[in-house]
Amino acid sequence: MSFKKDYGFVICVDHHYILAVQALINSIIKFNMHKYADVILLYSGFDPYEMFSVDNLNLKCFQVDKRCIHVAHARYLMLEKFAKEYKSLCIMDGDMFFTADVRKFFEIAQYGFNIGCNNDSTSMYHTCIKNGEGGLCVDNLTSYCTLCNVPFFFNYNKSFSIWKKYSDLYDVAVTKSDYELFNYSVFTNSDIIDNLIIYPSSAFTGVHHTFFKPQTFFRFDLYRDDMVSGDKETILEDCFVVSNDYTRVYSIHGHYFHPGWVENCISAMRSYYIENGTNQERQNHFFNRNRMIMKNLNKIFLSFVFGGTISFEQIEQKINQHQKEYVLKLKNKIL
């Protein structure tokens, strides 16, 4: 294992997410982020060194503690094992991949600013978390939005109150999702709120189908004549993505490895269009556009699965059979 880098990506993974994490790590390598950031895997059920070890990747792996009922909780409860050594860290979901370098967010976070994105929701929790004997109470939280819990850039030593609160709440509310406990933990700490930078969800996750909505749908058509050099070579990367309001998209989140997920995303928009008074002609236009958006997103995802430093052959014997069959079918159809 090579010398520790200044920054690190924190990712939870079990055997269901091997394929997704392969794409995520390949995207980190694609943008040369492995040169300044470690990849820290909190794993369960398989040997990540066997799956993901490649030259020049500083991979650090920790088996998920028994304390963590669900693997996802480990990225918050296990930070104390390694986080204080880094200038800043970024917590990720396994089913994400990058479309741009995010170094500037690490650099900002090292000074005590916490960077995340909103969850496209204006509601905040007004409830108590407690066990049958009382326990801790969380009430009267104040915020204009909830946060996606990934990605989240932070300096551990300067945001310790978040992780202490998370651990305390987890002990009396283990049935709560990591997303809920994360939001409780952030918005009960005024010192954290004062140093919180919130991006729109389209920049990092596309949650609630923002990549399909008319205001924020993803665009891949920015290769105009004035954006190429004299020899017609494009200046932008092949996975440059912006939303329709021209917000740069840095990462993508979703089950691009899962059969049926694409169609479910597209069909989920039908009720949204109807509720917003969209006539049938416009609906058809939007659905055609959405299928093209999803095709482009799948193409980027597949480029990391089949064209990345960690080869598909390196992991294919360990991934779920239905995932393997699905991505091979997509490859033949799209690439």
DOMAR-217199 format. One line per field, with one value per residue (C-alpha): residue in three letters; x, y, z. Coordinates in Angstrom, 1 decimal. Each point is the difference from the previous one (the first is absolute). Example, Ala and Ser with C-alpha at 12.3 -4.5 7.8 and 13.67 -1.06 7.14 Angstrom:
BEGIN
resn ala | ser
x 12.3 | 1.4
y -4.5 | 3.4
z 7.8 | -0.7
//
This chain:
BEGIN
resn met | ser | phe | lys | lys | asp | tyr | gly | phe | val | ile | cys | val | asp | his | his | tyr | ile | leu | ala | val | gln | ala | leu | ile | asn | ser | ile | ile | lys | phe | asn | met | his | lys | tyr | ala | asp | val | ile | leu | leu | tyr | ser | gly | phe | asp | pro | tyr | glu | met | phe | ser | val | asp | asn | leu | asn | leu | lys | cys | phe | gln | val | asp | lys | arg | cys | ile | his | val | ala | his | ala | arg | tyr | leu | met | leu | glu | lys | phe | ala | lys | glu | tyr | lys | ser | leu | cys | ile | met | asp | gly | asp | met | phe | phe | thr | ala | asp | val | arg | lys | phe | phe | glu | ile | ala | gln | tyr | gly | phe | asn | ile | gly | cys | asn | asn | asp | ser | thr | ser | met | tyr | his | thr | cys | ile | lys | asn | gly | glu | gly | gly | leu | cys | val | asp | asn | leu | thr | ser | tyr | cys | thr | leu | cys | asn | val | pro | phe | phe | phe | asn | tyr | asn | lys | ser | phe | ser | ile | trp | lys | lys | tyr | ser | asp | leu | tyr | asp | val | ala | val | thr | lys | ser | asp | tyr | glu | leu | phe | asn | tyr | ser | val | phe | thr | asn | ser | asp | ile | ile | asp | asn | leu | ile | ile | tyr | pro | ser | ser | ala | phe | thr | gly | val | his | his | thr | phe | phe | lys | pro | gln | thr | phe | phe | arg | phe | asp | leu | tyr | arg | asp | asp | met | val | ser | gly | asp | lys | glu | thr | ile | leu | glu | asp | cys | phe | val | val | ser | asn | asp | tyr | thr | arg | val | tyr | ser | ile | his | gly | his | tyr | phe | his | pro | gly | trp | val | glu | asn | cys | ile | ser | ala | met | arg | ser | tyr | tyr | ile | glu | asn | gly | thr | asn | gln | glu | arg | gln | asn | his | phe | phe | asn | arg | asn | arg | met | ile | met | lys | asn | leu | asn | lys | ile | phe | leu | ser | phe | val | phe | gly | gly | thr | ile | ser | phe | glu | gln | ile | glu | gln | lys | ile | asn | gln | his | gln | lys | glu | tyr | val | leu | lys | leu | lys | asn | lys | ile | leu
x 0.0 | 1.5 | 0.2 | -3.3 | -1.3 | -1.4 | -3.6 | -2.2 | -3.2 | -2.0 | -2.1 | -2.1 | -0.3 | -1.4 | -0.1 | -3.2 | 2.0 | 3.2 | -0.9 | -1.1 | 3.1 | 2.2 | -1.5 | 0.4 | 3.6 | 0.7 | -1.6 | 2.3 | 3.0 | -1.4 | 0.3 | 3.3 | -1.5 | 1.8 | 3.2 | -1.1 | -2.7 | 0.0 | -2.9 | -1.3 | -2.3 | -2.2 | -0.9 | -2.0 | -0.3 | 3.0 | 3.7 | 0.2 | 3.8 | -0.6 | -2.6 | 1.3 | 3.8 | 1.8 | 3.3 | 0.2 | -3.4 | 0.4 | -2.7 | -0.7 | -2.6 | -1.7 | -2.5 | -3.3 | -0.4 | -2.6 | -1.5 | -1.3 | -3.3 | 0.1 | 3.2 | -1.0 | 0.3 | 3.7 | 1.1 | -1.1 | 0.6 | 3.5 | 1.5 | 1.9 | 2.2 | 1.7 | -1.7 | 2.1 | 3.1 | -1.5 | -0.3 | -3.5 | -2.1 | -3.0 | -2.6 | -1.6 | -2.6 | 1.2 | -2.4 | 1.6 | 2.5 | 1.8 | -0.2 | 2.5 | 2.9 | -1.1 | 3.3 | -1.2 | -2.6 | 2.6 | 2.1 | -2.9 | -1.1 | 3.5 | -0.6 | -3.1 | -2.7 | -2.4 | -1.2 | -3.0 | -3.1 | -3.7 | -2.6 | -2.5 | -2.1 | -1.1 | -1.3 | 2.0 | -0.6 | -2.0 | 0.1 | 1.6 | 2.4 | -0.1 | -0.1 | -2.7 | 1.8 | 0.4 | 3.4 | 1.2 | -2.5 | 0.3 | -2.7 | -0.7 | 2.7 | 0.3 | 1.1 | -1.3 | 0.9 | 1.2 | 3.3 | 1.0 | 2.4 | 2.3 | 2.3 | 1.1 | 3.3 | 1.3 | 3.0 | -0.5 | 1.7 | -2.0 | -3.3 | 0.3 | -3.4 | -1.8 | 1.5 | -0.3 | -3.7 | -0.4 | 1.5 | -2.2 | -3.2 | 0.9 | 0.2 | -3.6 | -1.4 | 1.7 | -3.1 | 0.3 | 1.6 | 3.5 | -1.5 | -2.3 | 2.6 | 2.5 | -2.5 | -0.9 | 3.7 | 0.8 | -2.9 | 0.2 | 3.5 | -0.1 | 3.7 | -0.3 | -2.9 | 2.0 | 2.7 | -2.2 | 0.1 | -2.9 | 0.0 | -3.1 | -0.7 | 0.6 | 3.7 | 0.6 | -2.9 | -2.9 | -2.3 | -3.8 | 0.7 | 1.4 | 1.9 | -3.4 | -1.9 | -0.4 | 1.9 | 3.0 | 0.2 | 3.5 | 1.6 | 2.7 | -0.2 | 2.4 | 2.5 | -0.7 | 2.3 | 1.2 | 1.0 | 2.5 | 3.5 | 1.1 | 0.6 | -3.5 | 1.2 | -2.4 | 1.1 | -2.4 | 0.4 | -2.1 | -2.1 | -0.6 | -3.5 | -2.0 | -3.6 | -2.4 | 0.7 | 3.7 | 1.0 | 3.1 | -0.7 | 2.8 | -1.4 | -2.8 | -2.0 | -2.2 | -0.4 | 1.4 | 1.0 | -3.5 | -2.5 | -3.2 | 1.4 | 0.2 | -3.7 | -1.1 | 1.6 | -1.6 | -3.5 | 0.2 | -0.1 | -3.4 | -1.9 | 2.3 | -0.8 | -3.7 | -0.1 | 1.8 | -2.6 | 2.2 | -2.0 | 0.5 | 2.1 | 2.5 | 0.0 | 1.1 | 2.7 | 1.2 | 0.0 | 2.1 | 2.4 | 0.2 | 0.8 | 2.9 | 1.2 | 0.0 | 1.8 | 2.7 | 0.3 | 0.1 | 2.8 | 2.1 | -0.6 | 0.9 | 3.2 | 1.1 | -1.1 | 1.6 | 2.7 | 1.4 | 3.3 | -1.8 | -1.1 | -3.4 | 1.8 | 1.6 | -3.4 | -2.5 | 0.3 | -1.0 | -3.0 | -3.7 | -0.9 | -2.9 | 2.2 | 2.6 | -2.5 | -1.6 | 3.1 | 1.2 | -3.3 | 0.3 | 3.5 | -1.1 | -2.9 | 1.7 | 3.8
y 0.0 | 3.3 | 3.2 | 1.6 | 2.8 | 3.3 | -0.9 | -3.1 | -1.5 | -2.0 | -2.7 | -2.9 | -3.1 | -3.6 | -2.6 | 1.5 | 3.2 | -1.5 | 1.0 | 3.5 | 0.7 | -1.2 | 2.7 | 2.6 | -0.8 | 0.0 | 3.5 | 1.2 | -1.3 | 1.5 | 3.5 | -0.7 | 0.5 | -3.1 | 2.0 | 2.3 | -2.1 | -3.5 | -2.3 | -1.2 | -3.0 | -1.2 | -3.5 | -3.0 | -3.5 | -0.1 | 1.0 | 3.4 | -0.2 | -3.0 | 2.0 | 3.5 | 0.0 | 1.7 | 1.9 | 3.5 | -0.3 | 0.6 | -2.4 | -0.2 | -2.5 | -0.5 | -2.8 | 1.3 | -0.1 | -2.3 | 3.1 | 1.0 | -1.7 | 1.2 | 0.6 | 3.5 | 1.1 | -0.9 | 3.1 | 2.1 | -2.3 | -1.1 | 3.4 | 0.1 | -2.9 | 2.1 | 3.4 | 2.3 | -0.7 | 1.7 | 3.6 | -0.7 | -3.0 | -0.6 | -2.5 | -1.8 | -2.6 | -3.1 | 0.6 | 3.3 | 1.0 | 3.3 | 2.1 | 2.6 | 0.6 | 1.1 | 1.1 | 3.5 | -1.3 | -1.9 | 3.2 | 2.1 | -2.7 | -0.2 | 3.5 | -1.1 | 0.6 | -2.9 | -0.5 | -2.0 | 0.2 | 0.5 | -2.8 | 2.1 | 0.2 | 3.0 | -2.1 | -0.7 | -2.5 | 1.1 | -3.1 | -1.8 | -3.0 | -2.0 | -3.6 | -1.4 | 1.3 | 3.6 | 0.3 | 3.0 | 2.4 | 2.0 | 2.6 | 3.4 | -0.2 | 3.0 | -0.1 | 1.1 | -3.3 | -3.6 | -1.2 | -3.0 | -1.8 | -0.6 | 1.4 | 1.9 | 1.7 | 0.8 | 0.3 | -2.6 | 2.0 | 3.1 | -1.7 | -2.5 | 1.1 | -1.6 | -3.4 | 0.1 | 0.8 | -2.7 | -2.6 | 1.1 | -0.1 | -3.3 | -1.7 | 0.8 | 0.0 | -2.7 | -0.6 | 3.5 | 0.3 | 1.5 | 2.8 | 1.0 | -0.2 | 2.0 | 2.8 | 0.0 | 0.1 | 2.9 | 2.3 | -0.4 | 1.6 | 3.8 | 0.2 | -2.5 | 1.9 | 3.2 | -1.7 | -2.0 | 0.5 | -1.6 | -0.6 | -0.9 | -3.7 | 0.0 | 0.7 | -3.2 | -2.5 | 0.8 | -1.2 | 0.1 | -0.2 | 3.5 | -1.3 | -0.3 | 3.0 | 2.9 | 2.5 | -2.2 | -2.8 | -1.1 | 1.3 | -1.8 | 2.2 | 2.8 | -0.9 | 3.1 | 1.4 | 2.7 | -2.6 | -1.9 | 0.8 | 0.7 | -3.7 | -0.8 | -1.9 | 0.6 | 1.9 | -1.5 | -3.5 | -2.8 | -0.1 | 3.7 | 0.5 | 3.1 | 0.4 | 2.1 | 3.0 | -0.4 | -1.5 | -2.2 | -3.6 | -1.5 | -3.4 | -2.4 | -2.1 | -3.0 | -3.7 | 0.0 | -3.6 | -1.2 | -1.4 | 2.0 | 3.1 | 2.0 | -0.6 | 0.6 | 3.4 | 0.9 | -1.2 | 1.7 | 3.4 | -0.6 | 1.0 | 3.0 | 1.3 | -0.6 | 1.8 | 3.0 | 0.2 | -1.3 | -0.9 | -3.3 | 1.5 | 1.5 | -3.2 | -2.0 | 2.6 | -0.3 | -3.8 | 0.0 | 2.4 | -2.0 | -3.2 | 1.9 | 1.3 | -3.4 | -1.5 | 2.6 | -0.7 | -3.7 | 0.6 | 1.8 | -2.7 | -2.7 | 1.7 | -0.3 | -3.6 | -1.2 | 2.6 | 0.8 | -0.9 | -2.7 | -2.4 | -1.6 | -3.4 | 0.8 | 0.0 | -1.9 | -3.3 | 1.7 | 2.1 | -0.9 | -2.0 | 2.3 | 3.0 | -1.6 | -1.0 | 3.4 | 2.1 | -2.4 | 0.5 | 3.8 | -0.1 | -1.7 | 2.4 | 3.3 | -0.1
z 0.0 | -1.0 | 1.9 | 1.1 | -2.2 | 1.3 | -0.9 | -0.2 | -1.4 | 2.5 | -1.6 | 1.5 | -2.0 | 0.3 | -2.7 | -1.6 | -0.9 | -1.4 | -3.5 | 1.0 | 2.1 | -2.9 | -2.2 | 2.8 | 0.6 | -3.7 | -0.2 | 2.8 | -2.0 | -3.3 | 1.5 | 1.7 | 3.4 | 1.3 | -0.2 | 2.9 | 1.7 | 1.6 | -0.6 | 3.4 | -0.2 | 2.9 | -1.2 | 0.9 | -1.5 | -2.4 | -0.4 | -1.6 | -0.5 | -2.3 | -2.0 | -0.2 | 0.5 | -2.9 | -0.4 | 1.3 | 1.9 | 3.7 | 1.3 | 3.7 | 1.2 | 3.3 | 0.7 | 1.2 | 3.8 | 1.6 | 1.5 | -3.5 | -0.6 | -3.6 | -2.0 | -0.8 | 3.6 | 0.1 | -2.0 | 3.0 | 2.9 | -1.0 | -0.9 | 3.2 | -1.2 | -2.7 | -0.6 | 2.3 | -2.1 | -3.2 | -0.9 | -1.3 | -1.1 | -2.3 | 0.9 | -3.0 | -0.8 | -1.8 | -2.9 | -1.2 | -2.5 | -0.8 | -3.1 | 1.1 | 2.3 | 3.5 | 1.5 | 0.7 | 2.4 | 2.0 | 0.1 | 1.3 | 2.5 | 1.6 | 1.5 | 1.9 | -2.6 | -0.6 | -3.6 | -1.1 | -2.1 | 0.8 | -0.2 | -2.0 | 3.0 | 2.1 | 2.9 | 3.1 | 2.8 | 3.1 | 2.0 | 2.8 | -0.2 | 3.2 | 1.2 | 2.3 | 3.1 | -1.3 | -1.5 | -2.1 | -1.4 | -3.2 | -0.4 | -1.7 | -2.6 | -2.2 | -3.6 | -3.4 | -1.5 | 0.6 | -1.2 | -2.1 | 2.2 | -3.0 | -1.1 | 3.1 | 0.2 | 3.5 | 2.4 | 2.7 | 2.8 | -0.8 | -0.4 | 2.9 | 1.5 | -3.0 | 0.5 | 3.8 | -0.4 | -2.6 | 2.3 | 2.9 | -2.0 | -1.6 | 3.4 | 0.7 | -3.5 | -2.0 | -2.1 | -1.5 | -3.4 | -0.3 | -2.0 | 2.8 | 2.7 | -2.1 | -0.4 | 3.6 | 0.9 | -2.3 | 0.8 | 3.8 | -0.1 | -0.6 | -0.5 | -2.9 | -1.6 | 0.0 | -2.1 | -2.3 | -3.8 | -1.8 | -3.7 | -2.1 | -0.1 | -3.8 | 0.6 | 1.9 | 0.1 | -2.3 | 2.8 | -0.6 | -3.7 | -0.4 | -3.0 | -1.8 | 1.2 | -2.5 | 2.2 | 0.7 | -2.5 | -0.9 | -3.2 | -2.0 | -3.1 | 0.7 | -2.8 | -2.0 | -2.7 | 2.4 | 2.5 | -2.1 | -1.1 | -3.6 | -0.7 | 1.3 | 3.0 | 2.9 | 3.0 | 2.4 | 1.5 | -1.5 | 3.1 | 0.5 | 1.3 | 1.1 | 1.1 | -2.0 | 2.3 | -0.8 | 3.3 | -0.4 | 0.8 | 2.0 | 0.9 | -1.0 | 2.5 | -0.9 | -0.6 | -3.6 | 0.6 | 0.9 | -2.6 | 0.0 | 1.7 | -3.2 | -1.0 | 3.6 | -0.1 | -3.3 | 1.0 | 3.3 | -1.8 | -1.5 | 3.1 | 0.4 | -3.5 | 0.5 | 3.3 | -1.6 | -2.8 | -2.8 | -3.1 | -1.8 | -2.8 | 2.5 | 2.0 | -3.0 | -0.7 | 3.6 | -0.1 | -3.2 | 1.5 | 3.3 | -1.8 | -1.8 | 3.4 | 1.5 | -3.0 | 0.4 | 3.8 | -0.7 | -2.6 | 2.6 | 2.6 | -2.4 | -1.0 | 3.6 | 0.2 | -3.2 | -0.7 | 3.4 | 1.7 | 2.1 | -2.7 | -0.2 | -0.1 | 3.3 | 1.8 | -2.2 | 1.9 | 3.2 | -1.1 | -0.1 | -3.1 | -0.9 | 0.2 | -2.2 | -2.6 | 0.1 | -0.6 | -2.7 | -1.8 | 0.5 | -1.4 | -3.2 | -0.3 | 0.8 | -0.4
//
